[in-house]
Amino acid sequence: MVKVLVLGATGYIGFPLCQSLRRDGHMVYGLARSADKARGLARHEIRTVVGTVEGGEYLDIVRKANIDIVVDASSANQGSYHVLEGLKAVSQQRLKTRGRHGPKLGFIYLGGSWVHGSSTAPVNDLSPVAVANDAGCPTQPPELVAWRPALEGAILDAREVLESVVVRPALLYGGSSSLWSLWSLWLSPIAKAASEGSSSGVHILADAAAQPGLIHVDDVVSAIHLTVGKFGSVSTASGNYPVFDIVSSSEPLKLILDAAAPTLRLEGSLTYDGPGDNAFAVAMNTTMRGSSTRARDLLGWAPKHTSMAEGIEAYVDAWNAHQ
């Protein structure tokens, strides 16, 4: 049994992760923003902490419950720097109490594969990523996540006091949560035009040539669960490079959206206007030919959902049911 605290425990990835870990017999704690959300977690045997990532209330439970691993699934963006500093302080105190050879606190940071930027060349978790517009890197991350490589570096540099792993999912889809709203950038205007009975074309902020790396939310949960189970052999203390890209496919965006349109009962056609200067749209249109070979070899991970395009009707219906 491992004691795990999940930040973002009620979220798109955090909640199914808590359920998965609990089913496997782990002691799971979850951070919730309100008493009502906390009760929702408690119904699933998840011990709760009411507070926010910014407030740092969860640090008390890390100390008092002797948490083994903290998973940051909070999507706090640069707020995760505060998480890192708080956990380093807790782990440093733990080492002072137990001695420098005692177990360090574990940390799993959930980042994203957009750090690779957009490229048709193959990439994996060993490929260099640009920090502060490093001109020597072959690709640059989109502006939306340009800060993330530096955060990853800070996490890995904390190995003297904190054992860490960075997990980078590709563009997420699927599941039962309304929070896979990333795809609303494209699906919402299609659904709106369909509901209005429009037979004219729909303009969307998409690049017809884009081919994003994709991953189903359940497969990300599986990868993080396996990381918890094999943490000692894959973290910064293991000698392996503790960064894992989690991607199951790279598929043409046009193929996916052209198939989604009739599922949403759109009679007209789609016009691909490209992302323009919309920073979010630029990131969503990132092309990635990714590989998760190391996750397969070191974690024993394998995706169960290997194509979004093939199951598009079910995925779009799930998205639409939560709008």
One Martini backbone bead per residue (centre of mass of N, CA, C, O) as a GRO file, in nm:
protein
  323
    1MET     BB    1   0.095   0.037   0.023
    2VAL     BB    2   0.023   0.369  -0.084
    3LYS     BB    3   0.060   0.708  -0.010
    4VAL     BB    4  -0.168   0.932  -0.180
    5LEU     BB    5  -0.163   1.260  -0.323
    6VAL     BB    6  -0.416   1.447  -0.499
    7LEU     BB    7  -0.402   1.706  -0.717
    8GLY     BB    8  -0.701   1.737  -0.859
    9ALA     BB    9  -0.925   1.511  -0.761
   10THR     BB   10  -1.191   1.634  -0.935
   11GLY     BB   11  -1.078   1.589  -1.209
   12TYR     BB   12  -1.024   1.453  -1.512
   13ILE     BB   13  -0.776   1.284  -1.387
   14GLY     BB   14  -0.788   1.272  -1.073
   15PHE     BB   15  -1.044   1.102  -1.019
   16PRO     BB   16  -0.977   0.834  -1.173
   17LEU     BB   17  -0.714   0.797  -1.019
   18CYS     BB   18  -0.825   0.761  -0.737
   19GLN     BB   19  -0.997   0.514  -0.806
   20SER     BB   20  -0.770   0.330  -0.909
   21LEU     BB   21  -0.593   0.331  -0.652
   22ARG     BB   22  -0.810   0.229  -0.456
   23ARG     BB   23  -0.869  -0.045  -0.599
   24ASP     BB   24  -0.550  -0.124  -0.533
   25GLY     BB   25  -0.518  -0.036  -0.205
   26HIS     BB   26  -0.465   0.250  -0.170
   27MET     BB   27  -0.395   0.543  -0.001
   28VAL     BB   28  -0.623   0.814  -0.058
   29TYR     BB   29  -0.574   1.157  -0.129
   30GLY     BB   30  -0.774   1.467  -0.169
   31LEU     BB   31  -0.804   1.773  -0.330
   32ALA     BB   32  -1.052   2.019  -0.232
   33ARG     BB   33  -1.232   2.325  -0.261
   34SER     BB   34  -1.480   2.182  -0.114
   35ALA     BB   35  -1.704   2.020   0.084
   36ASP     BB   36  -1.870   1.903  -0.148
   37LYS     BB   37  -1.632   1.774  -0.304
   38ALA     BB   38  -1.534   1.604  -0.065
   39ARG     BB   39  -1.784   1.422  -0.046
   40GLY     BB   40  -1.746   1.297  -0.325
   41LEU     BB   41  -1.482   1.152  -0.246
   42ALA     BB   42  -1.573   0.993   0.011
   43ARG     BB   43  -1.766   0.796  -0.149
   44HIS     BB   44  -1.467   0.668  -0.264
   45GLU     BB   45  -1.252   0.642  -0.023
   46ILE     BB   46  -1.146   0.942  -0.007
   47ARG     BB   47  -0.935   1.135   0.138
   48THR     BB   48  -0.967   1.471   0.261
   49VAL     BB   49  -0.878   1.807   0.137
   50VAL     BB   50  -0.942   2.137   0.209
   51GLY     BB   51  -0.848   2.341  -0.073
   52THR     BB   52  -0.555   2.479  -0.231
   53VAL     BB   53  -0.279   2.516  -0.407
   54GLU     BB   54  -0.222   2.808  -0.313
   55GLY     BB   55  -0.267   2.757   0.006
   56GLY     BB   56  -0.129   2.472   0.115
   57GLU     BB   57  -0.300   2.271   0.303
   58TYR     BB   58  -0.175   1.987   0.213
   59LEU     BB   59   0.098   1.988   0.377
   60ASP     BB   60  -0.007   1.876   0.645
   61ILE     BB   61  -0.081   1.588   0.537
   62VAL     BB   62   0.198   1.511   0.444
   63ARG     BB   63   0.307   1.507   0.731
   64LYS     BB   64   0.091   1.351   0.913
   65ALA     BB   65   0.048   1.097   0.694
   66ASN     BB   66   0.301   1.021   0.541
   67ILE     BB   67   0.342   1.077   0.250
   68ASP     BB   68   0.480   0.938  -0.042
   69ILE     BB   69   0.292   1.063  -0.285
   70VAL     BB   70   0.264   1.335  -0.515
   71VAL     BB   71   0.003   1.443  -0.737
   72ASP     BB   72   0.002   1.674  -1.013
   73ALA     BB   73  -0.345   1.740  -1.140
   74SER     BB   74  -0.426   2.068  -1.134
   75SER     BB   75  -0.364   2.277  -1.358
   76ALA     BB   76  -0.173   2.533  -1.235
   77ASN     BB   77   0.068   2.572  -1.385
   78GLN     BB   78   0.280   2.796  -1.240
   79GLY     BB   79   0.174   2.700  -0.956
   80SER     BB   80   0.372   2.447  -0.943
   81TYR     BB   81   0.606   2.593  -0.809
   82HIS     BB   82   0.474   2.598  -0.525
   83VAL     BB   83   0.456   2.300  -0.492
   84LEU     BB   84   0.754   2.237  -0.510
   85GLU     BB   85   0.850   2.412  -0.269
   86GLY     BB   86   0.674   2.277  -0.052
   87LEU     BB   87   0.785   1.983  -0.090
   88LYS     BB   88   1.079   2.042  -0.036
   89ALA     BB   89   1.040   2.133   0.259
   90VAL     BB   90   0.917   1.871   0.365
   91SER     BB   91   1.147   1.678   0.276
   92GLN     BB   92   1.374   1.817   0.429
   93GLN     BB   93   1.253   1.764   0.710
   94ARG     BB   94   1.246   1.458   0.685
   95LEU     BB   95   1.557   1.423   0.656
   96LYS     BB   96   1.630   1.547   0.930
   97THR     BB   97   1.474   1.331   1.097
   98ARG     BB   98   1.589   1.052   0.940
   99GLY     BB   99   1.799   1.120   0.750
  100ARG     BB  100   1.969   1.116   0.444
  101HIS     BB  101   1.871   0.794   0.401
  102GLY     BB  102   1.597   0.853   0.386
  103PRO     BB  103   1.296   0.886   0.262
  104LYS     BB  104   1.164   1.052   0.012
  105LEU     BB  105   0.963   1.243  -0.137
  106GLY     BB  106   0.713   1.209  -0.375
  107PHE     BB  107   0.684   1.321  -0.735
  108ILE     BB  108   0.414   1.384  -0.969
  109TYR     BB  109   0.420   1.542  -1.282
  110LEU     BB  110   0.168   1.689  -1.491
  111GLY     BB  111   0.203   1.761  -1.810
  112GLY     BB  112   0.315   1.792  -2.160
  113SER     BB  113   0.382   1.747  -2.512
  114TRP     BB  114   0.406   2.053  -2.608
  115VAL     BB  115   0.714   2.094  -2.546
  116HIS     BB  116   0.799   1.998  -2.846
  117GLY     BB  117   0.617   2.112  -3.031
  118SER     BB  118   0.614   2.149  -3.386
  119SER     BB  119   0.652   1.829  -3.562
  120THR     BB  120   0.732   1.576  -3.809
  121ALA     BB  121   0.935   1.472  -3.634
  122PRO     BB  122   1.044   1.251  -3.432
  123VAL     BB  123   0.951   1.199  -3.081
  124ASN     BB  124   1.058   1.198  -2.733
  125ASP     BB  125   1.154   1.199  -2.394
  126LEU     BB  126   1.468   1.250  -2.504
  127SER     BB  127   1.404   1.501  -2.628
  128PRO     BB  128   1.463   1.816  -2.666
  129VAL     BB  129   1.378   2.112  -2.480
  130ALA     BB  130   1.291   2.438  -2.465
  131VAL     BB  131   1.459   2.699  -2.285
  132ALA     BB  132   1.419   3.015  -2.329
  133ASN     BB  133   1.458   3.007  -2.640
  134ASP     BB  134   1.642   2.784  -2.746
  135ALA     BB  135   1.819   2.778  -3.042
  136GLY     BB  136   1.930   2.468  -3.020
  137CYS     BB  137   1.642   2.383  -3.060
  138PRO     BB  138   1.438   2.247  -3.306
  139THR     BB  139   1.204   2.326  -3.104
  140GLN     BB  140   0.910   2.509  -2.994
  141PRO     BB  141   0.705   2.594  -2.772
  142PRO     BB  142   0.426   2.713  -2.716
  143GLU     BB  143   0.335   2.993  -2.554
  144LEU     BB  144   0.139   2.859  -2.344
  145VAL     BB  145   0.413   2.649  -2.256
  146ALA     BB  146   0.702   2.794  -2.228
  147TRP     BB  147   0.743   2.740  -1.905
  148ARG     BB  148   0.764   2.422  -1.864
  149PRO     BB  149   1.063   2.331  -1.901
  150ALA     BB  150   1.166   2.481  -1.646
  151LEU     BB  151   0.998   2.320  -1.445
  152GLU     BB  152   1.109   2.045  -1.507
  153GLY     BB  153   1.399   2.118  -1.430
  154ALA     BB  154   1.337   2.187  -1.131
  155ILE     BB  155   1.237   1.908  -1.054
  156LEU     BB  156   1.499   1.748  -1.128
  157ASP     BB  157   1.692   1.937  -0.945
  158ALA     BB  158   1.545   1.822  -0.663
  159ARG     BB  159   1.684   1.533  -0.593
  160GLU     BB  160   1.809   1.582  -0.304
  161VAL     BB  161   1.487   1.601  -0.175
  162LEU     BB  162   1.335   1.481  -0.442
  163GLU     BB  163   1.129   1.246  -0.584
  164SER     BB  164   1.082   1.225  -0.947
  165VAL     BB  165   0.814   1.258  -1.202
  166VAL     BB  166   0.744   1.300  -1.553
  167VAL     BB  167   0.423   1.341  -1.710
  168ARG     BB  168   0.331   1.342  -2.075
  169PRO     BB  169   0.062   1.416  -2.221
  170ALA     BB  170  -0.123   1.431  -2.467
  171LEU     BB  171  -0.397   1.492  -2.628
  172LEU     BB  172  -0.698   1.486  -2.486
  173TYR     BB  173  -0.961   1.230  -2.453
  174GLY     BB  174  -1.251   1.144  -2.326
  175GLY     BB  175  -1.482   1.022  -2.124
  176SER     BB  176  -1.714   1.143  -1.851
  177SER     BB  177  -1.611   1.433  -1.864
  178SER     BB  178  -1.663   1.775  -1.919
  179LEU     BB  179  -1.338   1.853  -1.906
  180TRP     BB  180  -1.295   1.786  -2.219
  181SER     BB  181  -1.294   2.109  -2.337
  182LEU     BB  182  -1.078   2.149  -2.551
  183TRP     BB  183  -1.269   2.054  -2.797
  184SER     BB  184  -1.462   2.309  -2.799
  185LEU     BB  185  -1.315   2.480  -3.006
  186TRP     BB  186  -1.459   2.286  -3.233
  187LEU     BB  187  -1.738   2.153  -3.139
  188SER     BB  188  -1.916   2.397  -3.064
  189PRO     BB  189  -1.962   2.531  -3.349
  190ILE     BB  190  -2.081   2.276  -3.470
  191ALA     BB  191  -2.320   2.234  -3.272
  192LYS     BB  192  -2.450   2.512  -3.312
  193ALA     BB  193  -2.509   2.490  -3.616
  194ALA     BB  194  -2.681   2.233  -3.593
  195SER     BB  195  -2.903   2.350  -3.395
  196GLU     BB  196  -2.974   2.585  -3.618
  197GLY     BB  197  -2.976   2.449  -3.912
  198SER     BB  198  -2.720   2.487  -4.063
  199SER     BB  199  -2.586   2.474  -4.415
  200SER     BB  200  -2.342   2.613  -4.367
  201GLY     BB  201  -2.040   2.684  -4.305
  202VAL     BB  202  -1.770   2.615  -4.072
  203HIS     BB  203  -1.554   2.801  -3.881
  204ILE     BB  204  -1.221   2.699  -3.778
  205LEU     BB  205  -0.935   2.671  -3.547
  206ALA     BB  206  -0.786   2.496  -3.795
  207ASP     BB  207  -0.545   2.270  -3.924
  208ALA     BB  208  -0.555   2.053  -4.184
  209ALA     BB  209  -0.237   1.952  -4.128
  210ALA     BB  210  -0.274   1.857  -3.857
  211GLN     BB  211  -0.100   1.611  -3.612
  212PRO     BB  212  -0.181   1.507  -3.327
  213GLY     BB  213  -0.122   1.397  -3.027
  214LEU     BB  214  -0.280   1.117  -2.853
  215ILE     BB  215  -0.502   1.058  -2.553
  216HIS     BB  216  -0.662   0.876  -2.334
  217VAL     BB  217  -0.752   0.920  -2.014
  218ASP     BB  218  -0.727   0.620  -1.921
  219ASP     BB  219  -0.425   0.592  -2.014
  220VAL     BB  220  -0.311   0.800  -1.822
  221VAL     BB  221  -0.399   0.671  -1.559
  222SER     BB  222  -0.241   0.411  -1.603
  223ALA     BB  223   0.042   0.542  -1.608
  224ILE     BB  224   0.034   0.666  -1.323
  225HIS     BB  225  -0.022   0.410  -1.168
  226LEU     BB  226   0.243   0.269  -1.256
  227THR     BB  227   0.429   0.484  -1.136
  228VAL     BB  228   0.357   0.434  -0.845
  229GLY     BB  229   0.439   0.125  -0.842
  230LYS     BB  230   0.745   0.216  -0.985
  231PHE     BB  231   0.890   0.460  -0.853
  232GLY     BB  232   1.177   0.362  -0.750
  233SER     BB  233   1.262   0.270  -1.067
  234VAL     BB  234   1.185   0.584  -1.214
  235SER     BB  235   1.308   0.794  -1.060
  236THR     BB  236   1.564   1.008  -0.976
  237ALA     BB  237   1.698   0.760  -0.802
  238SER     BB  238   1.747   0.533  -1.043
  239GLY     BB  239   1.906   0.660  -1.320
  240ASN     BB  240   1.681   0.730  -1.476
  241TYR     BB  241   1.484   0.902  -1.693
  242PRO     BB  242   1.193   1.075  -1.541
  243VAL     BB  243   1.046   1.076  -1.845
  244PHE     BB  244   0.701   1.060  -1.990
  245ASP     BB  245   0.552   0.991  -2.279
  246ILE     BB  246   0.188   0.998  -2.352
  247VAL     BB  247   0.113   0.810  -2.646
  248SER     BB  248  -0.099   0.650  -2.908
  249SER     BB  249  -0.137   0.882  -3.136
  250SER     BB  250  -0.129   1.015  -3.484
  251GLU     BB  251  -0.374   1.243  -3.617
  252PRO     BB  252  -0.570   1.385  -3.834
  253LEU     BB  253  -0.768   1.651  -3.777
  254LYS     BB  254  -0.954   1.640  -4.024
  255LEU     BB  255  -1.054   1.353  -3.986
  256ILE     BB  256  -1.191   1.399  -3.712
  257LEU     BB  257  -1.378   1.652  -3.778
  258ASP     BB  258  -1.523   1.533  -4.027
  259ALA     BB  259  -1.651   1.303  -3.843
  260ALA     BB  260  -1.790   1.483  -3.622
  261ALA     BB  261  -2.003   1.649  -3.774
  262PRO     BB  262  -2.224   1.424  -3.834
  263THR     BB  263  -2.257   1.344  -3.534
  264LEU     BB  264  -2.373   1.654  -3.488
  265ARG     BB  265  -2.555   1.719  -3.749
  266LEU     BB  266  -2.403   1.846  -3.981
  267GLU     BB  267  -2.461   1.977  -4.310
  268GLY     BB  268  -2.220   2.121  -4.343
  269SER     BB  269  -1.907   2.249  -4.374
  270LEU     BB  270  -1.560   2.279  -4.325
  271THR     BB  271  -1.343   2.552  -4.227
  272TYR     BB  272  -0.991   2.601  -4.235
  273ASP     BB  273  -0.827   2.880  -4.066
  274GLY     BB  274  -0.665   2.832  -3.843
  275PRO     BB  275  -0.528   2.974  -3.542
  276GLY     BB  276  -0.373   3.218  -3.564
  277ASP     BB  277  -0.339   3.428  -3.258
  278ASN     BB  278  -0.434   3.186  -3.088
  279ALA     BB  279  -0.274   3.031  -2.836
  280PHE     BB  280  -0.456   2.785  -2.792
  281ALA     BB  281  -0.484   2.697  -3.090
  282VAL     BB  282  -0.187   2.653  -3.144
  283ALA     BB  283  -0.155   2.420  -2.942
  284MET     BB  284  -0.385   2.234  -3.059
  285ASN     BB  285  -0.215   2.230  -3.352
  286THR     BB  286  -0.006   2.039  -3.270
  287THR     BB  287   0.248   1.852  -3.405
  288MET     BB  288   0.290   1.486  -3.335
  289ARG     BB  289   0.557   1.234  -3.338
  290GLY     BB  290   0.519   1.003  -3.104
  291SER     BB  291   0.666   0.819  -2.816
  292SER     BB  292   0.623   0.525  -2.565
  293THR     BB  293   0.856   0.315  -2.518
  294ARG     BB  294   0.951   0.369  -2.222
  295ALA     BB  295   0.677   0.317  -2.088
  296ARG     BB  296   0.663   0.025  -2.179
  297ASP     BB  297   0.939  -0.077  -2.059
  298LEU     BB  298   0.932   0.059  -1.753
  299LEU     BB  299   0.604   0.038  -1.685
  300GLY     BB  300   0.411  -0.149  -1.867
  301TRP     BB  301   0.271   0.020  -2.086
  302ALA     BB  302  -0.063   0.024  -2.254
  303PRO     BB  303  -0.290   0.108  -2.473
  304LYS     BB  304  -0.652   0.081  -2.533
  305HIS     BB  305  -0.657   0.353  -2.702
  306THR     BB  306  -0.556   0.393  -3.061
  307SER     BB  307  -0.819   0.568  -3.178
  308MET     BB  308  -1.018   0.838  -3.244
  309ALA     BB  309  -1.140   0.804  -3.527
  310GLU     BB  310  -1.270   0.516  -3.486
  311GLY     BB  311  -1.443   0.643  -3.211
  312ILE     BB  312  -1.593   0.921  -3.263
  313GLU     BB  313  -1.891   0.884  -3.190
  314ALA     BB  314  -1.853   0.822  -2.886
  315TYR     BB  315  -1.687   1.076  -2.812
  316VAL     BB  316  -1.889   1.292  -2.907
  317ASP     BB  317  -2.131   1.199  -2.741
  318ALA     BB  318  -1.992   1.244  -2.467
  319TRP     BB  319  -1.945   1.541  -2.498
  320ASN     BB  320  -2.244   1.628  -2.561
  321ALA     BB  321  -2.372   1.515  -2.287
  322HIS     BB  322  -2.197   1.756  -2.116
  323GLN     BB  323  -2.333   2.040  -2.225
   0.00000   0.00000   0.00000
